[in-house]
Amino acid sequence: MAEEAISPEELEFIRQRALHRFDSIVPTAGREGTEITSDIFKGRTLAIYTSGGDSQGMNSAVRSITRMAIYCGCKVYLIYEGYEGMIEGGDFIKEATWNTVSDIIQQGGTIIGSARSSEFRTREGRLKAATNLITRGIGRLVCIGGDGSLTGANTFRLEWTDLVAELIKTNRVTEALAKKIPYIQIVGLVGSIDNDFCGTDMTIGTDSALQRIISSIDAVVATAQSHQRAFVIEVMGRHCGYLALVAALASEADFCFIPEWPAPENWRDVLCDKLAQMRSEGQRLNIIIVAEGAIDRDGKPITAEDVKTAVKNKLKYDTRVTILGHVQRGGAPSAFDRLLGCRMGAEAVFALMEMTEESEPCVISIDGNVMVRVPLLKCVERTQMVQKAMADKDWTTAVMLRGRSFQRNLETYKLLTKMRTVEKDNLSEGHKFKVAVINVGAPAGGMNAAVRSYVRMALYHQCTVYGIEDSFEGMANGLFKEFQWSDVTNWAMYGGSFLGTQKSLPTAATMPKIAEQLKKHGVQALLLIGGFEAYHSTMILADHREQYPEFCIPMCVIPCTISNNVPGTMVSLGSDTALNEICQMIDKIKQSATGTKRRVFIVETMGGYCGYLATVSALSSGADNAYIFEEPFSVQDLSDDVQVILSKMEVGAKRYLVVRNEWADKHLTTDFVQNLFNSEGKKQFTTRVNVLGHVQQGGSPTPFDRNMGTKLAARALEFLLIQLKENLTADNKVVAKNPHTATLLGLKGRKVVFTPVQELKKHTDFEHRLPAEQWWLGLRPLLRVLSRHRSTYESSAILESVEEVEEDTHMF
């Protein structure tokens, strides 16, 4: 039985989605899944607008809503410049076509403009807006913005009946027109880089902003290291410290100032003592991150200049200030935000079309890895409660209201940056356990971050911690290194594996040596960080416990592979970094075709037999198709695709992009596809191949992977310590034979769970190194719909209350 197991209903829902069955599914009691086919909502009208501050990923949402609605038979309007455009009317409200939103998914900002409207706050402004909507037959709105924009939309909805009555009375609209729009319905998508909206794990734009911040900090670290400087970096977050907090976790900052966790009155002394200690341990630089809304316990603002002055006056360090400003809003959106916009946008269309006059407005949110519909007013109320708690200086309540994800981030940050004094330890309880960590398999982004977190958490809990170099070969040869706190400084920012990693498994020849070394070093618990090999190795060790007593220790696997092909988790550490590398390269490939003749690109990705990278990168980059092993294809399918290419190019398209997984088919290779396209295309287009190769494994880890690795490793260490105490014998020996002591830590649905590896065996295709069930196959129809292939897509959102969302255990 897995720890924190999800409900049978959710398991069945995930199973059905993973098996790519598109019949009706019941994700929660009382709601049937909605199968979406072409023209199912024919004759209906909706409008889309963005309001308030812009954020990366808004264009992905606009594209997804527009194309899904058109696919379903709806008429779609784009309202330019937010509420201002709704008031002005005219050319500010235009009907959209399929091509209106072509080639925008990789662009930052919002192509339809955004503005804050003071006139919409007046009744006259809302009367003008209502007039413009009624005359165009618009009664359904998708608002992409923050809590202020969504609150304004709901006020507009509540006033609608009175506004319409006044418009009829003053002859601004006819009664016949007004009767066609008796009410309006609202669905919201939260676009905000601050991630300050309660009810969703992530808002559109947050991940991209974090990438801008981390990229800037990584660059600053290089120059600070050269000159032994301290840098104070100010990030956005006037009322929410999420960006500063997660950036501090991902960048290994020495100190962080956020509104929800105000610094004590003597913060200058605390800060300087911490920085001085880090320098005394050999650290050449210091990074301090300040949210623009940072305050102390008395509510007094703490600015970047205040921090700089404190450090210079007391420590005499060469201290510089970098204010990142609006660079955090700019640039291309991350792969996560593109995918989030696609998924939320599609669900917004379904939610809007299912609403009746009595339906409450909802917000499309993400909880773990599941789309949910949360009541708008509950979310806004919860968000305003945070602001009230902060105004009342009730910091504990403010942090609690931010949700479990924020709390976990803050707890992890506090532990990982704590000054090294002997603490009263709640987990080891006086025992001096010896634990170890090993990397197994191919390198992936986030490996080093996970090792760093595990080492420091183990040291905090008074453990001796070993790093094992070069995987099981190194373990067999006794390559154990005892780690100290400073040994893992700055590890999180680097890709690859500093411990060294190989794809070798424990064998009959090496297992006696492995057992000997574990006994020699007294290892009592082991964390394995890696891909399919790490999972398989843990299973082998667990299966040989009767033969080797040294293997009777708690073991845990953190899945870390770009392929995302490990059972027991929906997302593997490292896959986000790889997706971003792929999307950036595809963006450049698409740009290279600008101004050229008709061209088809075939991009080959890694992943072994797993089509995750191919499918999700295709969806996130706006590609037209993805060929994968899990969905067999034939020569006839390829020939049919040539006809699709030709039909698209006949109506103006000049580019077609296919992503192919490296082992999608051993006969229908990338070169074969290119040759077939060239032959069947009859010189109507040219074809180019791009094999991306090992560049997908490189690069600096994304904030998502750094943060995920940090928190998963902290969770794993806590779990292992609990198991150590539970399996401690009277003579102080650890004897762990239960299957629950050899587990894999992964994200399932909306929870992080520990699943025994021996339970996962029956859910594994060992020949092709694949899980039997893969959730992302449910995204395949969305890819085809958004690229204008005929398909069937199913709404997968779960109806939730905001209370239920906040009660779950969030990971990110």
N, C-alpha and C positions, 0 to 999 in steps of 0.2 A: 504494500500500500504506500503510495507516494505521500510525502508530507505536504500539507496544504492542498490536497487533491481537489481539482475542480469538480463541479457537479456532474452527474451522469448526463443531464440534458446538454450541458455545454460540451462534454466529451463527444456525444453523438453529433452535435452540430459541427464541431471541428472535424470529426471523422467524415461526415458526409461532404463537407466542403473539400477536404483533402482528396477524397476519392473522385472529385470532379463530377459529382452528380448534381444536376441542375433541376431536379424535380423539387416540389415544394418541401421546405424544411421548417421545422418548428424550433427556432432558436431559444425561445422562452415560452413558458406557459401562457396561453391566451393570445399568442400572436403567430400567425402563419407567415412563412416566408413568401415574398412576392416575386414570381418569375417574370422577368422583364423581356419582352420580345419587341421586335420592330413595330413602330406605330401604335403601341398599346395605349398611349395617351393622346392619340391624334385629335386635333382641334382645340387643345388647351394652350394657354399662354402663360409665360412667366418672364420675369425680368431679373437681371443680375446687376448689383452695384457694389462697389468697394467704398468704404467710408473710414474716416479717421486716418491714423498713421498707416503708411504702406508697410508691407513686409514681403520678403522673398517667399515665393510659393503661391502668392495670390493668382498669378497668371495661370498656373497649373490648375487651380480650382475653377477659374473662369472658363478655361478650355474644356475641362471635364464636364462641368454643368451644361455648357452650351452644346457640346457634341452628344452627350447622353440624352438631353432633352430633344434635340433634333432627331436623333435616332428613334426616340419614343414617339415621334410625330408632333411634338410641340412647336409652337412659334416662340422664338426667343428674342428678347430685347436686351440690349446692353445699355445701361444708364451711365453716361460719362460724368465724371467729376462728382460722384456720390450724391448726397441730398441736394447739393446745388444744382446738379443736372436734372434731378427729378423736379425741382421747382421751375427751372428755366424751360424745360421741354424742348421742342424744336429738334435741332440736330444733336442735342444732348441725349436723346433717346432714339436709338437706331436698332432696326431689326438685324439680327446676326445671321450669318450663313456659316456653313461648315468651314469655309476658308478664312473667315474673319479671325479665327483663333488659331490659324496655322502658324507653326514655328514660333510659338511664344513661350513654351513650357520652360525653356532654359533662360528666359529673361527675368531679371529682378524687377521689383516694383510692381506696378499694375498698369497694363496698357489702356485701361478705361479710366484712369485717373481717380484720384481720391481727394476729398476736401472736407474740412470741418465747416459746417454751415450754421451760422447764427440765425439766419432767417427761418430755417426749419424748426427752430425752437419756438417760433411764433405761430399763432393759429392761422394767420394769413398765409404764411409760408406753406403750412401743411394743406391748406385749401388749394393752393396752386399746384402742389404735388399731386393731390387727389384728382384734380381736373385732368392733368396730363396722363395719369394712369387710366382713368375711366375712358377717355377719348381713344385710347389705344387698346382697350379691353384687357388690361393687365390687372389680375387679382391675386397673383402669386409672386412673392418676392424672395430672392435669396440675398441676404445681406452678409457681406464679408467684411468684418471689422472687429473692433473691441467692444467692451461692455457698454460704453456710451452710445455707440452706433446701434447696438442691438436693443438697448433700452429705448432709444428714440423710435426704432421700428415698431416696438410693441406698443408704445404710446400712440403711434399713428394707427395701428390696428384697432386699439380700443376706442379711439375717437371716430372711426370710419363712418359708422352709422350717422352720427351727428354732422360730420363734415359733408356727407353726401346729401343729407336733408337740407343743409344750408346752401349747397351748390344748386340744388333743384329750385329752392325758394328764390334765389337771386338770378336764376336763369343762366347760370354759367355752364351747366350741363343739362341735357334733356332727361326727362324721367325714363324714357326708353333705354337710353345708354346706361343710366345709373342702375337700372334693374338687372343689367347683365353682370354687374359687379356688386352684389349685395354685401359682400364682406371681402377682406383680404386675409391671406395667410402668409406667415413668415417662417422661414427656416434660416438659422444663422450658422455661419462658419466663423470661427474666431481667428482673425488674422492679427497677430501682435508678436513682436519680437520679445516682449517682456515675459511671456508665459505667466501672466498675472490673472488668468480667468479660471475660476473654480469650476470643476466639472469635467475637465479634460486633462490628460497627462501632458499633452504638448499642443501648443497653438501653432498655427501656420507661420513660419518665419523664425521661430526660436532656434531651431537647429542650425539654420544658415547663419544667423547672427553669432551663435557660439563658434561656428567655424571661422568667421571673420576675426572674432576676438582671440581665439587660440592661435590662429595663424600670425596675428600681430604680436602676441606674447612670445611665441616661439622665436620670432625675429628679434624681439627685444632681448631675449635671453642670451643670444649670441653676442650682442654688443656689450651687454652688462657683464658677461663672463670675462670678456677681454679686459675690461677696465675696473673690475671689482666694484661695480656700482649697485646702488639700490634704485629700483624703478617703481614708481607709484602709477598705476594704470587705472584710469577712470572709465567705467563702462556705463551703459544706459541702465535704467531701472530706478525711476523716480519714486515709485511706491512698492516695487517688488525687487527683491534681491536675487531672483533665480539666476539671471545671467552671471552676476558676480560670483555667486556660490558655486555653480557648476564649473565656471571658468577656473575658479580657484582649485577645485578638485582635479580638473583635467590638466592644469598647468603646474601643479605642485606649488602653488603660491604659499608664501610664508605667513601671510596674514590676509584677512578678508573683512571688509566692513559692509554690512548690509542693513537695511531698515528693520527687518524682522528680528534680528539678533543684535541689538545695539551694544556698542562697546561700553565697558564700565567707565566711571568718571576718571579713573587713573589710566586710561587706555594708552596714553603716551609712554608711561613706564612699562606697562605690560608689553607693548609693541617692541620697544627698544631692547628689553631684556631678551625677548624671543629672537630678534635679529642678531643680537650680540652672541647668543648661544650658537646660532647657526654658523656664524663666522668662525667661532672658536673651534668648531668641528671641521673646519677646512672648506666651508662653502664660500665661493668667491662672489656671489651675487645674492640679492634679495628681491623678491617680487611681492608687492602689496597691491591688492585689487580693491578698489573703492567703488561701490555703486553710487550713482549720482544722488540718490536719496538717502545716503548713509547718515545715521544720527547716533548720538550717545544716549545713555539711559535717561538723561534729562530732556531729551528731545532736541538737543542742539545739533545743528548740521555739522558733519565732518567732511570737509572737502579734501581733494587730492593735495592742495597746497598746504592745508593744515598738517597732513601726514608728512609731507616733505619737510616742513619746518621742524616738526618734532624730531625726525630722524637726524636732520643736519645739526640741530642745536645740541642734542644729547650725545650722538655717536660720531658726529663729524664725517659721516659717510658722504661720498659723492652721490647725490640723490637727484634724480630727474623725474619729471612728470610727463606722462603721455595720456592725452585725452582722445579716445578713439572716435567719439562723436558719431556722425551719421554714416561713417564707413561701415558701421555695424548693420545698417539697413540695406547697404548696397551689394552689388555683385550678383552673380548667378546663384539661384537657389540650390541648396544641397539636394542630394538624391532623396533623402528622407522627406524633405518638404515638398518635393515634386510628387513623390508617391502619396504623401498625406493629402495633398491637394486633389490628386486624381481620385483617391478613395472617398474622401469627404464629399467631393463634388458630385460623384455618382449617387451617393447615398442621399444627398440633399434633394436631388430630383425625385427619388422614390418617396422620400418623406413628404415633400410638398404635394405630390400628386395623391397621396393617400389621405391627406387632411380633409376634414369636414369643417362646417361652420363652428362646431363646438370644440374642435381640436385646439389645444394650447400650442403656442410657438415652441419650437424645440431647437436645440443646438446639436449639430453633429460633432461628436467628440471621439477621441481615441482613448481607450482604457486598456493598458497593456498593449496588446496587438489587435484589439477587437474594436470595431466601430460601434458606437452606442448613440442613442438619441436621448438627450437629457433635457428636461423642461427648462426653457430659457429663463423664466422668472426665478426659479430655484437657484440657478447658477448665478444670476445677477445678485440675488439676495445674499448668497454665500460670499460672493466677491466683495460686496459692500460691508459685510460683517468683518472681513479682514481689515478693511480700511478703518472701521470704527474701533476695532480692538487696538490697532496701532495708535489711533488718536487718543485712546484711553490709556496708552502705555501698558497694555496687557499683552506683553510680548509672547508669553506662553500660548495664549489663545490664538494669537495671530499665526504663529508657526503651525499650530494644530489645524487651523482652518485652511492653511495652504495645502494640506493633504499629506498622505503618507509618503509620497515621493519626495516632497520638499523636506519633511522631517528626516527621512533616511539620508538624504544628501547632507544635511546639516550635522547629523550624528557622525557620519563617516568622516566628514571634514574635520570635526573637532578631534576625533581620535587620531587621525593620520597626521595632524599638525601639532599635537599636544607636546608641550615641553617634557623632556624625558626625566620625570621624577618618578619615584616608586609610588604607584597608585594602589589603592585597595581594589583588588581585582575580583570581579563578580563571576568570572568564568573558570579560571584555573584553580581558584580557591586554595592557593598555597602549593599546588602541585607544580613541579618544574617539568612540564612536558617537552618532548623533543618532536618537532614536526619538520616535514620536508616538502619541497615543491620541485616539480620537474616539467619541462616542456616536451611534448611528443607530437610528431607530425610536421607538416610544412609550416613555415612562419606565417603569422598573420598579425595585423594591427591590433593592439590592445594586449598582447601577450606580456610585454614588459610592465604595463600598467597593473595587470593582475598580479604579477610577481611582487611588484613594489608594495601593493596594498596588503598582500598576504604576509609578507615579511614584517612590515611595520605593525600590523594588527597582532601578529604572533608575539613580537617583542613587547608590545603594550601589555599583553596578557601574560607576561613573564615566562614565555616559552623560549627554548633554544630552537633556532630555525636554520635548516640547511637548504642550500640551493644545489640541485644535482645537475651537473653539466652534461651536455651531449646525450640527452635522453637515456634510454636503457643501456646503451653501450657504455656511457659514462658511469651509470649506476653500477654496472657489473665490474667496472675497473676502479671503483672507489673514488670517483671525481665528485666528492662532497665538499661544499664550501660553507662554513658557518657565517651567516650574515649578521652584520650590525646595521643600525639605523641608517647611517650615512652611506652605506654601500649601495643603496638603491636610489640615491638622490638623482632627480632628473630622468629617471627611467621612463616615465609615462609618455614623454613627448617623442620617443623614438619607436620606429617600426622594427620588424624583425624580432629576434630573440637573443638577448644578451647571455642567457644561460646556454644557448646552443640547442638545436632541435634536429631530430632525425625521424624518419618514418619507420624505424625498426620496432618490432614487437618482441616481447619476452618469448624466448624459445626454450626447448628442452635443454639446450646447451647452456643458455645464459641464466636460467632461473636459479640454479644452485648458487651462482655467483651473486645474483641480485639478493637472494635471501641472506647470504653471508654478509654482504655490505649493510643491509638493513639492520641485522643483528649487531654488527660491529659498531655502528653509529647510534644504536639504540632508538631508531626512528619508530615513533608510536602512532603517527598519522601522516598521510600522504595526499597532497593535492596534485592532480595531473591536469595541465592546461594544454589543450591541443584539439586536433580534429578527430576524424574517425579512428585513427590509430590510438589516440588516448582512450577513447571509449572502449575499443576492442581490447587494449592492454589491461584495462581495469577488470574487464570481464575474465580475461585469462588468469590474472592474479587471484581473483575471487574464486574461480573454479578450482584452483590448486591450493586452497587454504588447508585442506586436510593433509596434503603432502608436505607443505612448508608452513610451519607455525608462524614464521616471520611475516607472512602475508595476512595474518589474522589481526589486522589493524584497520581502523577507519580510513577509508579512501573515498575521494570525491573527484569528479571530473568537471571541469569548466569547459564546455564546447568552444573551441577557438579555431575557426577555419573559414577561409573566404568562401568556400563552396556551400556552406550552410546545409550540410548533408548528414548531420548527426541526429539520430532519433532522440526523443525526449525533450526537444526544445524547438521553438518556432524560429528563434534567431540565434545565430552563433556569433561569438565575438570575432571581429575581423571582417565580417561580411559587409558592414556599413562602409568601412574604409575602401574596400575593393569596389563597391558600387559607385562611390564618389569618383574614384580613379577612372572607372569605365565611362561614367557620364561625362566627365570632363573631356575625355578623348573623343567620345562620340560628338560632343558639341563642336569640337575642332574639325572633325571629319565633315559634319554637316556644313559648317562654315566654308570649308574648302570648295564646296560645290556651288557656292554663290556665283551667279553669273555664267556658269558653265552650261553645256548642253545637257540633255536629259541623262541622268546618271543614277545607277543603282549601286548601293554600297552593301557589302556583306561583311559584318564585323563578327569575328570569332572570339568568344570569351572562354575563360577557364571554368572549372567546376566539375571535371570528371564526367560522370553520368548525370549529375544533378543539374537541372535546368534553372535553378533559382537565380543565379547571376544573369543569365540570358534573359529570362522573363522580366525580372524586376528592373533591370537596366533598360530594357526595351520600353517598358511602361514609363519609366522615369525620364527617358530622353526623347520620347515622342516617336520612337521607331514604329515601323509599319507591321512588323511581324517578328516572331522569335521561333526558331526551330530547336526543339529539345528532345531528349531521349524519352521522357515520360509520355509524350504524345507522338507516337510513331507517325511518320509521314512517308509518302511514296513519290515516285517520279511523276505520277499524275497530279498529286497535290502541288508539286513544284511547277508543273505546266499550268495548272489553274492559277497559281500566283502570278505567273507571267501575264495572264489575261487581266488580272486585277491591276498589275502595274501599268499595262497599256491603257486600260480604261481610265485610270487616275491621270495619266499623262495627257490623255485626250482632252481632259477638262482643265488643264493648266498646270498640273504638278510637274516639277522638273527633277524631283529627287525621290527616291524610295530607299528605305533603309531596313535591312534585315539583320537581326542578331542571331548568331548560331552558336549553340553550346558545342564545345570541342569534341565531345563523344556522342553527339546526338544520333549519329548513325554511322557505322563503320564503312558502309558502302557509299552513302550519299554524303560525301565529304564536302568541305567548303569549296575546294577546287571543282568538284563535280557540279555543285550548285552554280558556280560562276559560269562554267562551260554550258550548262543547260540554259541558263538565262540568256547568255549571248546567242545561243543557237535559236531558241524559241522566240527571242525578242526581235529577230529579223532586222537588226541594225537600227531599231527604233530608240535604243538607249545603249549606253556603255556600262560595263560592270567593273567595279573595283573591289578588291579584297583587303581587309585589314585584320591581321592576326595580332591581338593585343599582347599576348604572352605574359611573361612574369612581371611586367610592370604593374599588373593588377595586385601583386603581393607586396609591392613597395609603397613608398610614401609615408608621410607622417600620419599616425592614427588620428581618426576624427574624434571630436569631443564625445560623440556617442559611444565609440568603442573604448575610449579612455575611461569614461564615467561608468560604463557598463562593467568593464573589467575590474575597476576599483571596487564597485559595490558587490559584484558577484564574489570576488575573492574575500572581501570582509565577511560576507554572509557564509561562505564556505568554511572559513576559519572558526567562526562561532559554532557552526554545526558540528565540525570535527571535535571541538573541545567538549561540547555537550556529550557526544558519543564516547569520547575518551573516558569521561567520568562515569558514564553508564556501564562501560565494559571494563572497569578497573577491578581487578581481583583483590582479595584480602592481602596478598603479599605484594601488592602494588605493581602487578603486571597487567598489561592490556591484552585481552583475548576477545576479539571481535569476529564472530563467525556468521552472525545474522545477515541475510541479504541486504537489510536496510543500512548496513555499514559499508557498502560499496555502491555509491550512488552517483548519479549525474545531475548536476544543478542546471535547470533550464527554465525558460519562459514557456508556459503552457496557457494559452488563452489570455486570462487576465491575472495570472498568478505566477510567482516564481516557486518552483517545486523541486524537491529532491526525489528522484525516482531510482530505485534499485536497478543497476545495469543488467542484472540477470532477468528482471521483468521485461526489459527492453529488447531482449534477444529475439523474442517472438515477433517483434515489430520491426525487424531489420532484414533488409535484403543484402546479405554479406557479399554476394557475387558482384553486385553493382555498387556496393557501399552506399546504400540509400535507405532512408526511413521508409517503412511501408506506407505511411501517411504523410502528406506534405500539404500544409495549409495554403501555400501560395498558388497552388494549381487553381484555386478559386478566383485568382486575379486574371487568369488567361482570357476568359470571355471579355473582361473589361478592356484588356489590351486590344482585342480584335474590334470591339465596338468603337473605341476611341480612334482607331486607325481606319475606320469605315469598312471593315469586313462585316458580313452578316453573321450574327451570333446571338446567343441567348445569355443574358446576365441575370443574376439573382441578387436582390437586396439582402445584405447580411447584417444590417445593424440590429442591435439588441436594444429594446426599450429599457430605460433605466430611470431611477430617481437619483438626484445628486447625492443623497445620503448613501445609497447602495454603492455608487462609484467610489466615494471617499472611504468606505469601510474596507475596500479591497486592499490587497498588499501590492502596491505599485513598485515597479523596478526602476523606472527612469526618472 
